[in-house]
Amino acid sequence: MDKKELRTMIREKRKNLTTDYKDRANAEIATRILLYPVFQQVDSIFCYVNTPDEPDTRAIIETAFQMGKMVTVPRCKPGPEHIMEAVQIQSFDDLEPGTMGILEPKEGLPIIDGYKIALAVVPCISADRWGGRLGHGAGYYDRWLHGLDIYKYCLCFEELLSERVPMEQYDIKMDRVFTEDKIYNPRVQSEDTLGEIRKDAGSSIIGYLKNLLSGKK
């Protein structure tokens, strides 16, 4: 199965995901990445702002603000080159509808070089357990990530994982794939540190995330 066929299949599967499933999955995915040691330790992140079909990143971005991290989000520049840049934001008020209606940073905000960012949180249509990622096909993220020494973490609903994503020469593999069920490490195929972390963090994190995801304070 090639990429085009896989995209079509996954988009059909995506239509069948229920709101209840996505709400639960969003909370679990956010919990996994927020409690992951690398996220806790880095001082800067690059994170996509989700569409309704993608794992929700609001809790991730909000928590990064609260932890004092530098937060950057993507801006896709118009033109055939499919160039993307990382723009620093201080709050969600710095966003407005941009390319394809996706929330993007307003003009005039600082553009940050990728080498100054420690962690990238990347969207996908699908991914696999070995770090393969299927995007929309424009190559924005692969171009931006190329050559960067940066943690590359992909968020994906478990129901939309693929057995194998076809990878081409310039496709960038992810260091981890986070789903609601597991954290997949391509080197060992999977890891699940969440249970141990929860013992230390306590169950209150789940309520905190649910409130963030529902827009409550």
N, C-alpha and C positions, 0 to 999 in steps of 0.2 A: 504494500500500500504506500503510495507516495504522499507527500505533504498535503497536496490539494484534496485528495480523497479523505485523508485523516481529518483535516479541518472540517470538511462537510459532515463527516460522521460525528465528530465531537460536538459541533454546533447543534446537531439534531438531538444528541443526548442532553445537552445543556438545557434545551427547552423543557425537558421533563423533570428538572430539579425543582423540588417544591420549596416554598418560602420557609417552611419549618426546617427542612434539611439545611438550607443555606444559612439560616440564623444560627443553628447549632454548629455547623461547620465553621462559620466565621468566628465564633467565639473560641472554638478549639484551636483553630489555626493561629489566631492572634495570641492566645495563651502560650502556645508552643514557641513562637518567635520572641515574644516579650520576655519570657523566662529563660531563653537560650543564653548561655554564658557570653557568646560573642556579642549579641545585641546589648547585653548589660554593660559590656566593657568598652565598646567603641564610643567615640565622641562625635561621630558624624555619620549620617545615613543619606542615601538616595532612595526614595520610595515612590512608586507609582501611586497615583490617585485613582481609585478603582471606578470602573463602570458598574452598572447593576449586575452584569454577568460575571464579574470577577470577585475573588475573595476580598472582603472589605479591609481597607487599610487605615480607616479613620482612627481606630484605637492605637495602632502602631505609631502613627504620626503624632497623635495627641500625647501619647506617653513619651515619645522622644522629646517633644517640647518640654514636658514637665521635668524630664531628667536633665535638661540643659544641653542636649545634643544639637549640633548644627543639622538642620533638616533641609534637604534639597529635593525637588520634585522635577519631573521631566517637562520640557517644552519642545514640541516637535515643530521644526521650522518648515515653512512651505517651500516646495521646490522638488525637483527630481532627485536630488542627492539624498533625501531622507535623513537629514541631520537632526540630531536631538542634543539638547543641552541641559545641564543641571542648574536649576535656579533656586537660590535660597529663599525660604519663606519663614515668617515668624508666626503665622496663624493661618487658618483657613480663609480669613478675610482677604488674603493675598492671592486668592484664586478666582478665576473667571472662566466661562466656557471658551474652549479653544478648538483645535483640530477635531473634527468629528463630534463636537459637542462635549468632549472630555474636558474636565476642569484642568486648567493650566495656570501657571503663575502669570500675574499681570506684568505688563511692560515696566521697565525701570528697576527691577529687582536685581540683586547681584547674581552674576553667572559664575559658578564655581568650577574650577578645573577638576576633572575626575580624579587626578592623583591626590587631591586633598581630601577625598572621601574614603571612608573605611569600609562601608557596607552598602551594597545595592540590593534592594528588595524589588524583585522583577515579576511582572505578570506573565501569563501564558494562556493559550487556548487549551493546551494539554502539556504534560510532561511525563517523563518516565523515571523509574527508580534509579537510573544510572546517570542522572543529570541532564538528559536530553530535554530540550525545551522546544515547543511548537508555538511560534508567535503568529501574528496576523499576516506575515509575509513581506512586510515593507523593510525589515531589517534595521529598524531604528536602534533597538537595544543591542544587537550584535555589533553594530558599528560603534556605538558609544562605549561598549565594554571592551572592545578590542585593544589589547595591549595594557589594560589597567591591572595593577596589582591590588585587587579589591575582593572582599568576600561577596560571592554572588549567590543569593538565596531566592528561590522561586516559590511562589505560593500557588497551590493547585487544589481544587476539590478532589478528594479521593475518587469520587465517582467518575471523574474526567481524566484520570491517569490512563496512559497508554502502555501497552506491553513494551513497545520500542518506538521512539520518535526517530524518523529518518534524519540523519545528521549530514550536513554538507560541509565543505571545506572551511567556510567562514562562520559557521554556526558556533556560538560560545556555549560550552557546557556549564551547568550550574554546580556549585559546591554542595548545596543542599536543596532538597525539595521538601517543602512543608505542606502536609495535608492535615485534615482534622484527626487522622488516625495515627500518623507516624511522621517522623523526620527521616527522610531518606538520604543516606550518605552514600554517594556513588562508590566509595572505596570499600565499604563494608555492606552495601546494599540497603541497610536501614539501621536506625538507632532510635531508641525511645527513652530519653532522659526525663520526660515530663513527669512521670510518676514520682521519681525521686525528688525532683525539684519542688513538686507540689507539697511534699511533706514539710519542707522548710518554709515555703511561701504561704501555706495555708489556703483554705478554700475561698477566702474573701476575694482573691484575684478574679474568680469566675464572675461574681456579682459585679465587680468593678468593670470588667470587660463588657458584660451584657448591658450595663448602663451606658457605656460609651457607644456601643454599637447601636443602641436604640435612641441615642441623642439626649439621654438624661445626664444630669450632673451627679 
